[in-house]
Amino acid sequence: DAKTTQPNSMESNEEEPVHLPCNHSTISGTDYIHWYRQLPSQGPEYVIHGLTSNVNNRMASLAIAEDRKSSTLILHRATLRDAAVYYCILGGTGTASKLTFGTGTRLQVTL
Amino acid sequence: NAGVTQTPKFQVLKTGQSMTLQCAQDMNHNSMYWYRQDPGMGLRLIYYSASEGTTDKGEVPNGYNVSRLNKREFSLRLESAAPSQTSVYFCASSKNRISGNTIYFGEGSWLTVV
């Protein structure tokens, strides 16, 4: 299975944009890039996913490199409620059941 | 909307005891999953059910059994609990197994085996 590499932790000030990087150099052509986040004492929560093109939704934006070997989750204005562990995950066609969660990036947001 | 509901939320077991974690979803999803999360770790897949009537092993199935009772319900059973099974268990569901689908998680069940 293709693996992802994320920084263990990042810090941000409230109201500032946050760019969370993810490297996935062994990604295959059919792998979707998923982002989930996990708030303390809660189950993971879907954030965004994409295949080739950049994606936007109400929560975040996903910027995918042209060669697809890396991607960046962008939170446009971080709030204290965005403090969580963010997971970057790859899922190939027919393997959503086997999405592998690594240790993710712990995002701290300060006033 | 309830989404994915799992019970119990907290449970303490003695080594060797058995118990069943219950999970139900109200989103008419075909696929359901059980994950475990140990402290400071990511989630690991225990078992999944791609559709009603089917179940398959995930990454860490040893010591567990599952039952897909119907489309809504997917239970996880520990036949003889061991301290190594102390963990937080998450049930999840998705429309189907296709990678582009969103997975929805329950709030977790905290299990301690002493």
Interface residues (C-beta under 8 A of the other chain):
Chain A: T30 D31 Y32 Y36 S41 Q42 G43 P44 E45 Y46 H49 L51 Y87 G91 G92 T93 G94 T95 A96 S97 K98 L99 T100 F101 G102 T103 G104
Chain B: V4 S31 Y33 Y35 G40 M41 G42 L43 R44 L45 Y48 A50 D56 G58 E59 F90 A92 S94 N96 R97 I98 S99 G100 N101 T102 I103 Y104 F105 G106 E107 G108
